[in-house]
């Protein structure tokens, strides 16, 4: 497909804005996803203000879903009975315009200028348009839109219309539109029947410039209240026209009519308050939404914009990644960080969906990649958001315990895909048996506690999850006659390798989980005692961790992805046409499962996330071997391969993968961004930069760095929060400078050198030469990443 490129705009040093000049209907859904705004609670797709043309209207609230029947060709024990799918809540961003008696529609008349610009510094989506109606009346429209990071329930729009050339009558129609159609997210008619009209009206009211709609989902019984309020101003001394507001069960509309002289303008400030709950009475929910809207309208647009800028100044002051030498790589890095922030900043004990709140892809579900890809970024940049996400997992522990019992297992089994904590995966080979999700959550807890020192969280919530997941592994595995512990019949991260024995990533993750549970139980003995943990049980966890099987291919000198994996027949890559990718769309899964072919990094993910388990020589050999098998039909793969390629010294290959990871959404490499962004893949950009090129490792007691620069980068820097400090790392070709901005002294390791950093004092250290890594690893025919210089 033809790839659309967004423009860049300067931000001091580097690049901070995403711009798109002009307009064409093709690619509209892509732009709507890329220009989406969110704070983790509210999500507004980047649709045009007037609502048409639009690919998917898209107003979402995190946690609002509708239940539907799960279709199965054959039923089976343990299959989830109900699915969950995100739905469109009443959309308050719509503002329609009538010029004289003709609707402003960029598909008619003459559109002489049009631009959308998303500013990462301010968190504001700007839009400008100059349009001449078929009757010859010309206006300019200038709008600004934000979803507030400081006011969780609030989104706002500033919409200004200016007459050009002659007197013009304009009518502005500000709306809240309910019951907007959902894209076809499922091929099963019974599912779509449940999702086409998911809400039933509860109440509505309107007066002055204010209106509120309250609706409830028919099956999940979630109540949503959306309230709006307005302020008007004119560019002249003439008083603003009085707004007239009316409402019906599915529509609230505020109408303003006025005549503008040449050069005169009318400005509309609109705020929208969003609340939802399953356990609050309708009136109480309505009051909350209206109070939020009232507070924001009284504050005014400028106050909301200033609050947004202050919030982002603080975020970028710590988290910014600055890349010198390539403006598009800089753009993609900041875009990725901004979107990860948007997905989680104000989620506040809700999940982080795979698409964030940018579209209906994956039906709004969260997966294991939230803990494995997204939470490392949040832990080191917005730690409170990481804590909130882990707290949400703790609130769902009851569901996880129930699921374990249903599967005849001990402890807790967290869902493969979910919105509210109940399992929603109907494809059990890739869902139910992908038990590594439990160890992924445990690893995220350990990482968060180590990075923040938040012992209270570990004591009150983390320890309980660690204990219950440790119990799961004990009941899931088996001992053999030689004293080794095996975990059979599971699925690891790679979705082309299902129902395998002793997946190395899973087994190493379980080992880490068991040891972390034992350590936490000893530290918090009273919590462990309350959960009936005994000394014998802790000893069992330790024994299993020491005995867990790690399959190894002695002939090749590499770990096997799973038992017997390297002995399987290789996929016929040379006989596979370019148009037969992704493979799962052209070949049966049973054939993929029995061959050496990988959708995404699996063993290589183990190399990245648990490097202490492998020698440098094993890592290099394993990376080269599994590169030949990985087709990257998943957006999650490139960043992992980038990080490990850097570790083994193949910096040019690592850069190719980094650029691919950074452009998965911007260039729509998988032709699926119309359903929303890939939040985990975007988080992978930071992981590849900081954990790959920055050489950051947090698997030991001391934070370690081994930074490298590779073309087209000439230098780069990044920041992070660790143990109460703010640390910046500036990487040049031959030296690295570490700056601790606050807090007590911090010990780190630079390559093989132990260094103590002191706040306010820069430590500049030389970079040792890079050993020759040998020949560049190869990929399956046609599946090598595009070279960085071609992509940028």
C-alpha positions, 0 to 999 in steps of 0.5 A, spaced: 500 500 500 502 507 499 504 509 505 502 516 507 508 521 511 506 526 516 510 532 516 514 534 522 515 541 526 521 544 530 521 543 537 527 547 540 532 541 538 528 535 535 521 534 533 515 534 536 509 535 532 505 531 527 502 535 521 498 533 515 497 538 510 491 538 505 485 532 505 483 526 502 478 521 503 483 515 502 487 514 509 482 518 513 481 512 518 489 512 519 489 519 520 483 518 525 487 513 529 494 517 529 491 524 531 487 521 537 487 524 544 486 520 550 488 521 557 487 513 559 480 515 561 477 518 555 479 517 548 477 521 542 479 519 535 482 524 531 475 525 527 474 532 523 470 537 528 463 536 523 463 529 524 463 528 516 466 525 513 468 520 518 471 512 518 469 511 525 466 516 530 470 514 536 468 516 543 470 511 548 471 511 556 476 506 559 472 500 562 465 501 558 463 495 554 458 491 552 457 483 553 455 479 547 454 471 546 461 467 544 460 463 538 463 457 538 462 451 532 463 446 538 462 448 545 467 445 550 468 446 558 472 452 560 470 456 554 468 463 556 460 464 555 460 471 554 465 476 550 466 483 551 467 489 546 468 496 547 463 501 544 462 508 542 459 512 548 455 519 546 460 523 542 461 530 545 466 532 540 462 534 534 461 541 532 457 542 525 457 549 521 452 552 516 455 557 512 449 561 510 444 555 508 450 550 506 453 545 510 460 546 511 463 539 508 470 539 505 468 534 500 463 540 497 465 547 495 472 549 494 477 547 500 483 551 499 487 550 505 487 544 510 491 542 516 491 538 522 497 538 527 498 534 533 503 538 538 506 533 543 508 539 548 501 542 549 497 535 548 492 539 543 490 537 536 490 543 532 486 544 525 485 549 520 481 550 514 479 555 509 473 553 505 469 556 500 461 554 499 458 552 492 455 559 493 461 563 494 461 564 501 468 563 504 470 562 511 476 559 515 475 554 521 480 554 526 479 549 532 483 546 538 481 540 541 484 537 548 483 531 552 485 533 559 491 530 563 489 534 569 481 533 569 480 526 568 473 527 566 474 533 561 475 534 554 474 540 550 474 544 544 475 551 542 472 552 535 473 559 531 469 561 525 471 567 521 468 570 515 472 572 509 471 577 504 464 579 505 458 578 510 456 571 512 451 568 516 453 562 520 450 557 524 454 553 529 451 546 531 454 543 537 452 536 539 453 530 543 451 524 539 449 517 541 448 511 538 453 512 533 455 505 529 460 501 531 465 498 525 464 491 524 468 488 529 466 481 529 464 476 523 459 473 527 452 476 526 449 474 533 455 478 536 454 484 531 446 484 533 448 485 540 453 491 539 449 495 534 445 498 539 448 497 545 445 503 549 438 504 552 436 511 554 436 513 561 435 520 561 436 527 558 436 534 559 438 541 557 438 548 558 441 554 556 448 552 553 448 546 557 446 539 556 446 532 559 445 525 556 445 519 561 445 512 557 446 504 560 448 498 556 443 493 555 447 487 557 453 489 561 449 494 565 454 500 565 451 507 566 454 513 562 453 520 563 456 525 558 455 533 560 456 539 555 457 546 557 459 552 552 461 559 552 461 564 546 465 570 544 465 575 538 471 578 535 467 585 535 464 589 541 457 586 538 454 581 544 455 574 542 448 570 540 444 566 545 445 559 545 439 555 544 440 547 547 435 542 546 435 534 547 432 528 545 434 521 548 440 520 543 442 527 541 443 534 545 444 540 540 446 547 542 445 552 536 448 559 535 446 563 529 450 570 528 452 574 522 459 576 521 462 581 517 468 581 513 474 579 518 469 578 524 469 571 527 465 567 533 469 563 538 465 557 541 468 554 547 466 547 549 467 542 554 464 535 555 464 531 562 464 524 562 463 519 567 461 512 568 459 507 573 456 500 574 454 501 581 452 509 582 445 511 581 443 515 575 442 522 578 449 521 582 452 520 575 449 525 572 451 530 577 458 528 577 459 529 569 455 536 570 460 538 576 466 536 572 463 540 566 461 546 570 468 546 573 472 546 566 467 551 563 468 556 569 476 555 568 476 557 561 480 554 555 486 558 556 486 555 563 485 548 561 491 549 555 495 552 561 494 546 565 495 541 559 502 544 558 504 544 565 503 537 565 507 535 559 512 540 561 513 536 567 513 529 563 518 531 558 522 534 563 524 527 565 522 522 559 524 526 553 528 522 548 532 527 544 535 524 537 540 528 533 541 526 526 534 524 524 528 528 524 523 522 523 526 518 528 526 523 533 518 524 531 517 517 531 520 516 538 516 522 541 510 520 538 511 513 541 512 516 548 506 521 547 501 515 545 503 511 551 502 517 556 495 518 553 494 510 554 495 510 561 496 517 564 489 517 568 486 510 567 486 510 574 485 502 576 483 500 569 486 496 564 491 499 558 487 496 552 492 494 546 489 499 542 489 504 548 483 508 547 484 510 539 479 505 536 476 498 536 481 494 534 482 487 539 475 489 541 478 494 546 481 488 550 488 488 554 493 483 553 500 480 556 503 486 552 501 491 557 505 488 562 511 486 558 512 492 553 508 498 556 509 498 564 517 498 563 516 505 560 511 507 565 515 504 571 521 509 569 517 515 566 510 515 569 511 511 575 504 512 578 500 510 572 504 503 572 502 502 579 495 504 577 495 499 572 498 493 577 493 495 582 487 494 577 490 487 576 490 486 583 482 488 583 481 483 578 484 477 583 478 474 585 476 473 577 483 470 576 482 465 582 475 463 580 478 462 573 484 457 576 478 453 580 475 452 573 481 450 570 482 445 576 489 449 578 491 452 584 492 460 585 490 465 580 490 465 572 489 471 569 485 472 563 489 472 556 484 478 553 479 482 557 476 488 559 474 487 566 478 481 568 474 476 566 477 471 560 474 473 553 479 469 549 475 464 545 481 461 541 484 457 547 490 454 544 493 462 543 489 464 549 487 459 555 494 456 555 498 462 554 499 462 562 506 466 561 501 472 562 501 470 570 509 471 570 508 477 566 504 480 571 509 478 576 515 481 573 512 487 572 510 488 580 518 486 581 520 491 576 516 497 579 517 495 586 525 495 585 525 501 580 520 505 585 522 502 592 514 502 593 514 497 599 507 499 601 504 497 594 509 490 594 506 489 601 499 490 600 498 488 593 504 485 590 505 480 595 498 477 594 499 476 586 506 473 587 504 468 591 497 466 587 501 466 581 507 462 584 501 457 586 499 456 579 506 454 576 506 449 582 499 446 580 501 447 572 507 443 572 510 436 573 516 433 576 520 427 571 524 421 574 530 425 574 528 431 578 526 436 573 520 440 573 516 441 566 511 445 564 507 442 558 502 443 553 502 451 553 503 457 548 509 462 549 509 469 546 509 466 539 502 465 536 505 460 530 507 455 536 502 453 540 501 447 545 508 446 546 512 443 552 517 447 556 517 454 552 523 457 555 520 464 555 515 461 560 519 457 564 524 462 565 518 467 567 515 462 572 522 461 575 523 468 576 516 469 579 517 463 584 523 466 586 520 473 587 514 470 591 519 466 596 522 473 597 516 477 598 513 472 602 519 472 607 519 480 607 512 480 609 511 474 613 504 477 616 501 477 609 504 471 607 501 468 613 494 471 612 494 467 605 496 461 609 503 460 606 507 455 610 515 454 610 514 448 606 510 452 601 516 457 600 521 451 600 517 448 594 517 454 590 524 455 591 525 447 589 521 448 583 525 454 581 531 451 581 529 445 577 525 448 572 527 445 565 530 449 560 531 446 553 537 446 550 540 444 543 547 441 544 549 441 537 547 448 535 549 451 542 543 455 543 537 454 547 531 451 544 524 455 544 521 449 546 522 442 547 524 439 540 523 446 537 530 446 533 528 439 530 522 440 527 521 441 519 523 449 517 518 453 514 519 453 506 520 461 506 523 460 499 516 457 497 512 463 500 510 469 496 510 476 499 503 476 498 502 470 503 504 474 509 501 475 514 502 467 514 496 466 518 491 469 513 493 464 508 495 458 511 492 453 516 494 454 524 496 446 524 501 447 519 504 453 522 504 450 529 508 444 526 514 448 523 520 452 525 517 459 523 515 465 528 510 470 528 514 474 533 520 474 537 519 469 543 526 466 545 529 472 543 524 476 548 527 471 553 534 474 551 531 481 552 528 480 558 532 475 562 539 476 559 542 473 566 540 466 564 544 466 558 552 467 556 554 472 551 556 467 546 549 463 547 545 470 546 549 471 539 548 464 537 541 464 539 539 471 536 542 469 529 539 462 529 532 465 531 532 471 526 532 466 520 525 464 522 522 470 524 517 473 519 514 479 524 507 478 522 506 481 529 507 489 531 511 486 537 517 483 534 521 489 531 523 492 538 525 486 541 529 484 535 532 491 535 534 491 543 537 484 542 541 486 536 544 492 539 546 487 545 550 482 540 553 488 537 549 488 530 548 496 531 546 497 523 540 491 524 538 494 530 537 501 527 533 498 522 528 494 527 528 501 531 526 505 525 521 499 523 518 499 530 517 507 530 513 507 523 509 501 524 503 506 526 505 512 522 506 508 516 501 503 517 506 498 515 501 492 517 495 496 514 491 495 520 491 502 524 484 504 522 482 500 528 487 504 532 494 504 534 499 499 537 500 501 544 505 496 546 509 496 539 509 504 540 512 502 547 517 498 544 520 504 541 522 506 548 524 499 550 529 499 544 532 506 545 533 505 552 534 498 553 537 497 546 541 503 544 542 505 551 544 498 554 539 499 560 538 493 564 535 492 571 535 485 572 540 485 578 541 490 584 545 495 580 542 499 574 546 498 568 548 501 562 552 500 556 550 505 551 552 505 543 550 510 537 549 508 530 547 511 524 543 515 522 543 517 529 549 522 531 547 522 538 541 521 543 539 522 550 534 519 554 531 520 561 528 516 567 525 516 574 529 511 578 528 510 586 526 517 587 531 520 582 531 523 575 537 521 571 538 523 564 543 519 560 547 523 554 550 518 549 555 520 544 559 516 539 565 515 544 562 518 551 556 518 555 554 523 560 550 521 566 546 527 570 542 526 576 538 532 577 536 530 584 536 525 590 541 522 594 547 519 591 545 513 586 550 507 584 550 505 577 554 500 572 557 503 566 559 497 562 564 494 567 565 500 571 561 501 578 560 509 578 556 513 584 552 519 581 551 525 585 546 530 584 548 536 580 554 533 578 555 530 571 559 524 570 562 523 563 565 516 561 568 513 555 565 508 551 569 502 550 570 499 543 565 495 540 567 488 539 566 485 532 560 482 532 561 477 526 556 477 520 550 480 520 544 475 521 539 474 516 532 473 516 527 469 511 526 471 504 523 478 503 522 479 511 528 483 512 527 490 515 527 495 511 533 499 511 533 505 516 536 510 511 530 508 506 525 509 511 527 515 514 
